[in-house]
Amino acid sequence: MTTAKDDDVERARVLLRDLRASIDNIDAAIVYMLAERFRCTEEVSRLKATHKLPPADPTREAQQIARLRWLAEDAHFNPDFTEKYLSFIISHVIRHHEAVAAGDESADLVARRT
């Protein structure tokens, strides 16, 4: 015979399973979105290198940070976390722009399909 406590624990297990499945789906979507984002930034790297434009664009970066902070607040999400995430991405992309400008052919951010 099951008790009310046993039923509660089983309901919690089912909820955890469902929540984890949702998290797994979201994580997969994030990976695919990041891959697409970096495909775009690779093209930006090539354009900047070809036209000898600077790797960093502080005005654009500040606009993006402000925009994503606003989006985070609108989504009731932590804007500080969002800014740290974007700053990490931006710093990685700038290093990539610098590598491409220096002629580093191995600097691809996205794995090439063969």
N, C-alpha and C positions, 0 to 999 in steps of 0.2 A: 504494500500500500504506500502510495506516495503522499507526502505531506505538502502543505502549502509552500513551505520553504523549498522543497525539492522542485515544485512547479515554477517557483520564482527563479531558481538557479537555471533551470532548463530554458525558460524564456530569455534570461540574460545571455545564455550561450547562443541561442538562435539570433538574438539581436546583435551580439558581437560578430557572429559569422556574417550576417548581412552587412553590417557596417564595414567589416574588413574587406568584403567583396567590393563594396563601393569605393573604398580607399584604393584598392588594387586597380580598379578601373580608372580612377582619377590619376594615379601615379603613371599608368600607361599613357594616358592622354597628355600628361605633362611632358613625358619623354618625347613623344612625337611632336608636340608643339615646340619644345626646345630645339629639336633637330631641324625643324622648319625655320625657326628663328635664326639659327646659326648658318643655315644655307643662305639666308638673306645677308647676314653679316659677312659671310665669305665674299659675296659679290661686292659688298661695300668695300671690303679690304682691297679687292682687285681694282675697283674704280679709283679709290684713294691713291693706291700705289701708282697706277697708270698716269694719273693726272697730278701726281706729286702733292697731294693734299695732306694736311696733318692728320696723324692717326686719331687724335683726340679732338672732340668738339665740345668744349665745356658749356657753351650755351645750350646746345641740343641736350646734353646730359642733364643739365639743371632742369630743363623743361620736362624731360622724361621723368625725372625723380619727382617733380612737383605733380605731374599728371598721375603717376602711379600712386603717390601718397593720397591724392584725392580719390582715386578709384578704390583704394584700400579702405579709406574712411567711409565711402559710400557703401561698400560691401560689409561694413562693420568688422573689418579686419585690421590687424595691427599695422599702422603705417610705418613704424620704425623697422619692423621685420621686413616689410616690403622694400623699404629704401636699402636696407642691407643686402637683400637679395639682388636688387637691380645694380647696386654698386659693385657687387661681386661679378655679375655678368659683364658690366661695362669694363671693369678692369681686365677681365679675361679677353674681351673683344679688342680692347686697345692693344694689349700685348700681341694679339693675332695680327692686327693692322700693322704694327711695327715689324713683325716677322716677315709679313708679305712684302712690305716696302723694302726690307733688307734683302729680298730675293730668296727667302727660305721656302723652298718648294714643299717641304714636309709640314708646313704650318696649317694644314687643313683642320678645321674644327669638326667637320662632319666626315665620317668615313665614306670613302668612295665605294660605290657598288661596282663589282666586277662582272 
